[in-house]
Amino acid sequence: MIIPLIGLVIGALLGIFLPISIPVQYSTYMSVAILAALDSVFGGIRSSIEKTFNIEIFISGFFGNAILAAILTYMGDQLGVPIYYAAIFAFGVRLFQNFAIIRRHIFSSHKS
């Protein structure tokens, strides 16, 4: 469980301190892709806690979710419809559900 957390911290620190700027026209794509990637990271932490972690599922979900979210965003831009809201909603709900399960597991393991 500690390795995904270390990776998350390292990634956040690199994102904060490296001078990378995203053009405004790509900001929606990046925000949806980052949300999808965070959903995968929290899902990986959850599955690690539940002892069901599978690296192939994690990697395919990490990149697959981000790519699918970016494709939905692109299609929505072409159609003039904000389809990316569906991705934001789906990934946001799962992110908070996984966080709640992780939190419950941490607090319940400390009481034993």
URDA-V608953 format. One record per run of one state. SS is the DSSP state (~ for helix, > for strand, _ for the rest). FROM is the first residue (numbers start at 1). LEN is the number of residues. Records with the same first field share a line. If there is no record, write none. Layout:
# URDA-V608953
SS=FROM-LEN  FROM-LEN
This chain:
# URDA-V608953
_=1-1  18-6  50-5  80-4  112-1
~=2-16  24-26  55-25  84-28
